[in-house]
Amino acid sequence: MRRADRLFQIIQHLHHDRVITARDLAEVLEVSERTIYRDVKDLSLSGVPIAGEAGVGYRLMRGFHMPPLMFNEEELAALLLGARMVQVWTDKSLARAAHQAISKIESVIPEHLKPELARTELLVPDFSISPEVAAHLALLRGAIKQQQKVSYDYIRQDGQHSSRIVHPLGLFYWGKVWTLVAWCELRDAFRHFRLDRIQRMEQLSEPYQFLPGRSLQDFLGTVCDEY
């Protein structure tokens, strides 16, 4: 990383309301603490109002405005790849947001980086999800955000049908399949459901509470314990 880029990164990691240590900055930027001390000193001498000291930590003084956000080529490639994935593998609302994000990036990046927008070696195959799955995805995102229960009919892998009322917790994408992780009232346990096997979905007006042992973090903890 060029020193100019590293100085800019240091400013980005400094905040008005909390202190960050030289050790933390050194780990993020993969340099020595001595380098951080020297860089912070040079930034202060150049007029960047940094409060703090070596051995304690640093923060930006209030009133300092960050310079315009800039990206290097690798950062830009990562953002564009992620946005293109969202455009073809999620619902219409997120796809529209991804398109708007790309437009905003295009409007602020310098001229020498704009050719990166047209590069095609990182491809995102457009095997778009079905309209039904996209609709389920949009509804479930809203239910998770609003913490509302959802009811639907579900077709199991063996072809059996069941009706469920669940507390939706998280959505996972596995390449071609979206799955919902939820607390299932029928089973009184965590369950995961493929969105392409869900039918007649409805968001209920009844909210659910995060009870001990029933959060997404609890589910992820059980999965980690299995491995």
VENPEUR-V131794 format. One record per residue. N is the residue number from 1. BURIAL is 1 if it has 9 or more other ideal C-beta (glycine too) atoms within 8 Angstrom, else 0. Layout:
n: <N | N>
burial: <BURIAL | BURIAL>
This chain:
n: <1 | 2 | 3 | 4 | 5 | 6 | 7 | 8 | 9 | 10 | 11 | 12 | 13 | 14 | 15 | 16 | 17 | 18 | 19 | 20 | 21 | 22 | 23 | 24 | 25 | 26 | 27 | 28 | 29 | 30 | 31 | 32 | 33 | 34 | 35 | 36 | 37 | 38 | 39 | 40 | 41 | 42 | 43 | 44 | 45 | 46 | 47 | 48 | 49 | 50 | 51 | 52 | 53 | 54 | 55 | 56 | 57 | 58 | 59 | 60 | 61 | 62 | 63 | 64 | 65 | 66 | 67 | 68 | 69 | 70 | 71 | 72 | 73 | 74 | 75 | 76 | 77 | 78 | 79 | 80 | 81 | 82 | 83 | 84 | 85 | 86 | 87 | 88 | 89 | 90 | 91 | 92 | 93 | 94 | 95 | 96 | 97 | 98 | 99 | 100 | 101 | 102 | 103 | 104 | 105 | 106 | 107 | 108 | 109 | 110 | 111 | 112 | 113 | 114 | 115 | 116 | 117 | 118 | 119 | 120 | 121 | 122 | 123 | 124 | 125 | 126 | 127 | 128 | 129 | 130 | 131 | 132 | 133 | 134 | 135 | 136 | 137 | 138 | 139 | 140 | 141 | 142 | 143 | 144 | 145 | 146 | 147 | 148 | 149 | 150 | 151 | 152 | 153 | 154 | 155 | 156 | 157 | 158 | 159 | 160 | 161 | 162 | 163 | 164 | 165 | 166 | 167 | 168 | 169 | 170 | 171 | 172 | 173 | 174 | 175 | 176 | 177 | 178 | 179 | 180 | 181 | 182 | 183 | 184 | 185 | 186 | 187 | 188 | 189 | 190 | 191 | 192 | 193 | 194 | 195 | 196 | 197 | 198 | 199 | 200 | 201 | 202 | 203 | 204 | 205 | 206 | 207 | 208 | 209 | 210 | 211 | 212 | 213 | 214 | 215 | 216 | 217 | 218 | 219 | 220 | 221 | 222 | 223 | 224 | 225 | 226 | 227>
burial: <0 | 0 | 0 | 0 | 1 | 1 | 1 | 1 | 1 | 1 | 1 | 0 | 1 | 1 | 0 | 0 | 0 | 0 | 0 | 1 | 1 | 1 | 0 | 0 | 1 | 1 | 0 | 0 | 1 | 0 | 0 | 0 | 0 | 0 | 1 | 1 | 1 | 0 | 1 | 1 | 0 | 1 | 1 | 1 | 0 | 0 | 0 | 1 | 1 | 1 | 0 | 0 | 0 | 0 | 0 | 0 | 0 | 1 | 1 | 1 | 1 | 0 | 0 | 1 | 0 | 0 | 0 | 0 | 0 | 0 | 1 | 0 | 0 | 0 | 0 | 1 | 1 | 0 | 1 | 1 | 1 | 0 | 1 | 1 | 1 | 1 | 1 | 1 | 1 | 1 | 1 | 0 | 0 | 1 | 1 | 0 | 1 | 1 | 1 | 0 | 1 | 1 | 0 | 0 | 1 | 1 | 0 | 0 | 1 | 0 | 0 | 0 | 1 | 1 | 0 | 1 | 1 | 0 | 0 | 0 | 0 | 0 | 0 | 1 | 0 | 0 | 0 | 0 | 0 | 0 | 0 | 0 | 1 | 1 | 1 | 1 | 1 | 1 | 1 | 1 | 1 | 1 | 1 | 1 | 0 | 0 | 0 | 1 | 1 | 1 | 1 | 1 | 1 | 1 | 0 | 1 | 0 | 0 | 0 | 0 | 0 | 0 | 1 | 1 | 1 | 1 | 1 | 1 | 1 | 1 | 1 | 1 | 0 | 0 | 0 | 0 | 1 | 1 | 1 | 1 | 1 | 1 | 1 | 1 | 1 | 0 | 0 | 0 | 0 | 1 | 1 | 1 | 1 | 1 | 1 | 1 | 1 | 1 | 0 | 0 | 1 | 0 | 1 | 1 | 0 | 0 | 0 | 1 | 0 | 0 | 0 | 0 | 0 | 1 | 0 | 0 | 0 | 1 | 1 | 0 | 0 | 1 | 0 | 0 | 0 | 0 | 0>
